Amino acid sequence: MIRYWGKIRKVRCKPEVMNPEHELMIIGCGPAAITAAIYAARKRIDVQMVSEDIGGQVATTFGIENYPGFRYITGPELVEKLVEQMNQLDIEQQIGEKITKLSRVDGSYVAVTGSGKEFSAQSALIATGAYPRELGVPGEEKYRGKGVSYCATCDAPLFADATVAVVGGGNSALSAAFELSRIARKVYLISRRQWRADEAPLIEGVKASTNIEPIIGYVVEQIAGEEVVKGVTVKPREGNGGRRSLTVDGIFVEIGLQPNTSFAEGLVAINDFGEIIVDCDTFTGVPGLFAAGDVTNVKDKQIVIAAGQGALAAMGVFEYLLKRR
Ligand SMILES: Cc1cc2nc3c(=O)[nH]c(=O)nc-3n(C[C@H](O)[C@H](O)[C@H](O)COP(=O)(O)OP(=O)(O)OC[C@H]3O[C@@H](n4cnc5c(N)ncnc54)[C@H](O)[C@@H]3O)c2cc1C
């Protein structure tokens, strides 16, 4: 049994058959994994889902305005709907299990969990997502979702005519600053060093924006507010002097995502950002191994994109299993 939003519910797992070989093991239970599970189960693929939690990043998202079909929905509400649909189907779920090692043994996939359990399947889908890197400064946790955001694509429209800060100096930070400059009144772009981003169109676009003020060579010291964010204090990366207190309504932390891939190191190709490299069909290049969602090198990280990749992966698995017969 697991605790799920305060309720107790039974995990649909027969204890006596903890370890038969399934046709597909889906690792994760975010939008990519759930969509893949729905598609796979409807194709009568024998699916086992193994995940640390239910819902992934969506479960911690305050409000969503860009998932088609819902003008506005909270993250937990969307997770509830996804899970409700998944639970109509015959999908064995092992929730609360963190996979620490995934290997390919004699053409099958064997996963070992932190609690010492072992699961195996003929094919596997890695849908373990990513987590946004945090600043680790006072106020960040307190104002998460109350002005502190990790996703400009998701939250920029909430800051129309406001003053915001973007933290970071890479492509995602400059892209966020540019996007926000078209919505907000003023954008501070805070980076610890010179930008490392594409000259065109990003650096050129940011330089051409009259309402972006670059603050280069500074780090965030603290985020302050009352009910919601009211300001941010920055200090020079080196030395003690020259602190600045900026009055802002929001802070976008754009210092990168950390994909959850450590358990698959050595099994699958991973790029410099730690993302699993897949082709446009979500195939990893290792027979029977697919990856979908934020854990992959897909260019943008969004719920609808993760779900779409999950669907593609399930179809790829179906073809793989057909050929394997
Ligand atoms: C604060 C915030 C707000 C966002 N707002 C929006 C928005 O408004 N709109 C939008 O489209 N997108 C938004 N996003 C992005 C969106 O949440 C992600 O793109 C999406 O959740 C990715 O789905 P996923 O299934 O790939 O991964 P995730 O949602 O990250 O799910 C990964 C799953 O894998 C499991 N897992 C991880 N490692 C292991 C392991 N070793 N063993 C077993 N299980 C494991 C996790 O427990 C989880 O269940 C937001 C993200 C954040 C952080």
The ligand as a Gaussian input file, in Angstrom:
#p B3LYP/6-31G(d) Opt

LIG

0 1
 C        7.720000      24.349000     -11.132000
 C        7.468000      23.806000     -12.509000
 C        6.391000      24.306000     -13.228000
 C        6.118000      23.809000     -14.495000
 N        5.049000      24.298000     -15.171000
 C        4.722000      23.794000     -16.383000
 C        3.603000      24.267000     -17.109000
 O        2.873000      25.167000     -16.664000
 N        3.356000      23.705000     -18.326000
 C        4.151000      22.729000     -18.874000
 O        3.840000      22.238000     -19.965000
 N        5.230000      22.273000     -18.217000
 C        5.551000      22.782000     -16.989000
 N        6.665000      22.334000     -16.327000
 C        7.504000      21.308000     -16.971000
 C        6.831000      19.922000     -16.845000
 O        6.469000      19.687000     -15.501000
 C        7.766000      18.839000     -17.343000
 O        8.138000      19.126000     -18.681000
 C        7.096000      17.456000     -17.301000
 O        6.667000      17.140000     -16.009000
 C        8.063000      16.384000     -17.776000
 O        7.445000      15.156000     -17.635000
 P        8.288000      13.806000     -17.535000
 O        7.275000      12.719000     -17.475000
 O        9.303000      13.777000     -18.599000
 O        9.115000      13.896000     -16.171000
 P        8.710000      14.194000     -14.664000
 O        7.443000      14.939000     -14.560000
 O        9.926000      14.816000     -14.074000
 O        8.492000      12.755000     -14.020000
 C        9.571000      11.889000     -13.783000
 C        9.114000      10.676000     -13.007000
 O       10.205000       9.764000     -12.884000
 C       10.343000       9.342000     -11.533000
 N       11.749000       9.008000     -11.293000
 C       12.836000       9.815000     -11.393000
 N       13.960000       9.123000     -11.148000
 C       13.577000       7.849000     -10.866000
 C       14.279000       6.649000     -10.532000
 N       15.615000       6.624000     -10.426000
 N       13.565000       5.513000     -10.298000
 C       12.208000       5.526000     -10.405000
 N       11.495000       6.628000     -10.723000
 C       12.166000       7.769000     -10.954000
 C        9.843000      10.533000     -10.730000
 O        9.486000      10.115000      -9.433000
 C        8.660000      10.970000     -11.582000
 O        7.527000      10.196000     -11.301000
 C        6.945000      22.801000     -15.052000
 C        8.038000      22.303000     -14.322000
 C        8.286000      22.791000     -13.058000
 C        9.429000      22.229000     -12.259000

